[in-house]
């Protein structure tokens, strides 16, 4: 197994016999592993609280707290639940394996320790842990990316909602510029050549005074909808409207090419559309 010399895997060796600790530590350090030690189960658990470990070699028979109990506590802690644990025992291997599996051990070594077997099992479990850590890291990155994506989607939805609200009062071009932050302050003083169109309905005042309010509102609704559609089509900006009167700007606040021509074409289209609507209104 290849690993960075400046960041070797760190292995905790737990045994109540100092001679056994030295033997295991010597076998591991000569291969480049970093080793920390503990002479009891309680000391081992304390090391797990302070050290960032990659594997535990855990003696089974120890005073006060057995290796099985230590292993169970390791598995019960979410921070160390996936930490590889190798039980080291001089007892009957078959019986100890069952107890070790129940406690959560990943592998077993029988005393006296075989050097080649020790190193092979350590390499194997460290490789598995490396893969697990990589998957965990990718899962964390994916989770972070999903959170960022959700925030971006929420922001885009807020902008779309804002855009739709602005479109009720401004042309789509101006609304999009405002949302994107690219529009200059419309209230800021500036000079620009404008084309202005004024329109109203001939005879509307007399009609409004004699007709029922419901009829007046129905006609105004259709009129505003039809004229508004044409204003957007020709890229004008509705500057002001009151009743049947409207004032439309061309070339401000959104610059457009051929402003005067657009205004004339829009006015002609409006006249034709009002003729169509007038035929319908006369039937009311």
N, C-alpha and C positions, 0 to 999 in steps of 0.2 A: 504493500500500500504506500503510495506517495503522499507526503504531506509537507507543508511549509516548515522549513527548519526553524524559523522564528515564531511559529505557532503550532507546535506539535500537539497531538491529542493528549489530553490529561486524564490519567487513570488513578483512581482511588484504590489503594490496597488496604484491606481491613483484616487484621488478624491479631489475636491477643498474645501471640508469641513473637517477640522482636526478631528472632532468628528467621522465622518464616517471612516476615515483612521484608527483611534485608535481601533474602534470596529472590523473592519476586521483584523487588525494586531493582536489583542489579540486572536481572534478566531483561527487564523492560527499558531501563535507562540506556543500556548499551545499544539498544535498537533505536534510540532517539526519542522515546516517549517521555513525557513529563509525568512524574509520579508524586502523589501526595499520599500520606499514610494516616491510619487511625488504628488504635489498639483496643477499641471497644465499639459496640454498636452505637452508643450515645455520641461518642466522638465522631463516628462516621456520619451520623445524621447532622451533626454540627458542621462538618466539612461540606456537606451537601448544601447547607444554607448559604455558605460564603464562597465556595469555589464553583467555577463553571466546568463541570466534568463531562467526560465523554464515555467513560466505562467504569464499572466497579468490579473488583475482584474481592469476593466476600466469603470469609471463612464461616463455616456452618456452626461449629461448636465454639461458643464464647460465653463468658460469665455475664450475668445480669440480663443480657439481651442476645438471643441467638441470631444467627444469620437469617433464619426464616422470618423472624420478627422484623429485622431491619429491612429485608426485602419487601415485606408487606407494607411497611411505612413508606418506602421509596415509591411503590406503586400507588399508594393512596394520595400522594402529593402530586397535583397536576403539573407542577414545575419539573418533576423528575419521573413522571409516570412512564415515559418512553425511554428512559436511560437504560442501556444494556447492563445486565447484572450476570456475572459468572459466579456460581457457587463453588467453593473449594472445600472438599470433604475427604476425610480419611475413613469414613464409615462405609457401610454397604451401599454401593453406588445405586443399585436398583431401587432400594427403599428411599434413599435420599432424593433421588430424581423425582419421585412422586410428590414428596413433601415440597421440594423446590419448585416444581411446576405449579403446585397449588399456591405457593407464596408469590409466584410471578417471575421466577428466574428464567433467563434466556438460554443458559448453557451451564455445563458442569465440568470441573476438573477434579481428578482424583489424586490425592497425595500418595506417594511422593510425586512432585510435579515433573512432568516431562517437558523439557524446554521447547522442543519443536511443536508439541501439541498446544502448549500455552500460547506461543506466538501465533500459531495458525488460527486459534479460536479468537484471539484478540483482533487480528487483522480482519477476520470475517465479520465480527460484530461491529467493529468500527466502520467497515465499509457499509454495512446496513444502516448504521446511525447516520453516516454522511448522506446517504440517499434520502433517509427520512428527513434530515435537516434541510436538504435541498428542496424536497417537496413542501415542507412546512414554509420555507422561505418563499417559494413560488406562490403558495396559497395566500400568504400574507400580502405579497405584492399584488396578486389578483384581487384580493379584498380591498386593498388601498385603491387600486385602479378603478374598481367598481364604485367605490365611494366617490372618487373624483368624477367619474362619469355621471353618477347620479346628480352630483352638484351641478355639473355642466348642463345636464338635461333640464334640471329645475330652473337654472338661470335662463336657458333658452326659452323655456315655457313662460317664464315671467316676462321676457322680452317680447314674446309673441302676444301675450295678453296686453302688454303695454302698447304694442304696435296696433293691435286691433282697436284699442280705446282711442289712440291718436288718429286712426283713420276715420273716426267719426267726425273729426273736426278739421283734419288736414288732408292734403293729397297723399296718396301712398308713397310718392317719392320723398316728400318732406318728412312724413312719419318715419320712414326707414332711416333717413339721415339723422333724425333726432335720436332714435333708438341706438343707432351705431355710434353716436357721439361725433359724427362728422359735420353736422350742421352748425353754422354760425348762429349766434344769438339773433333771432328774428327781430328783436326789439332794438338791437344795436344800430345806431345811425350809419347809413351807407348810401351811396349813390348808385343808381342802376336805371337803365332805360326800361320803362314799363309799357305794356299794352293793357288797357283796362276795358273791360266789357261790363256795361250796365244792362240789366233787363228787368222787365216786369210784365205782367199780364194786362193788356188793354181792357179797360172796363171792369177790372176786378173789384175796385173799391165800391162801385155801384152794386155789383153782384153781391158782395159780402154784406152790404147793408140790408138787402132784401131777402137773401136766402137763409135757410135754416143753418145753424152752426155746424150740424153734422155734415151737411153738403159742402160747406166751405172747407172744413177740415179734410174731407175726403179728396177734394180737388187739389188742395195744397199738398197733401201727402203724395199724390200721383205726380204732381208738377215738380216737387222737390226731388223725388226719386229719379224722374226722367232727366231733369237738368243736371243733377249730380252725376249721373252716369256719363253724360256727355262732357262735363267738366273734367272728370278723371280721364276719359278717353283722349282728350286733346291736351292733357297735362297742364291744366290751369290750376290755380289755387283760389278757392272760395274765400274771399277776404271778409265778406259781410253778407248777411241776408236777414230780411225782416218781412214777414208776410210773403207777398209775391215778388218783392224786390230782391235782386242779387247783384253783387259786385265781384267780378272775377279778375285776378291778376295773372298776367303771363310774364315770365322771366324774373319773377321774384315771389317768394324767397328761393325757389328752385330755378336755376337758369335753364332756358330752353332755346332751341334754335328756331328761327323764323317765327318769332312771337306774334307779330302782326298777322301773318298768314294763318297761323293756328287760330287766332282769335276770330278772324273772319269766317274760316271754315266751321268753327264751333257755332258761331252765331247763326249761320245758314242752317246747320243741322238742327239747332234748337228751334228755329222757326218752323221747319218741316215737322219736327216732333210735336210742337204745340198745335199745329194744324190737325194732326191726327188725334190728339187728345181732345181738342175742341169739339170735334164731331161726336166723340163719346160723351163729353160733358153735356152737350145740348140734349141728349136723350134722357138725362137724369130728371 
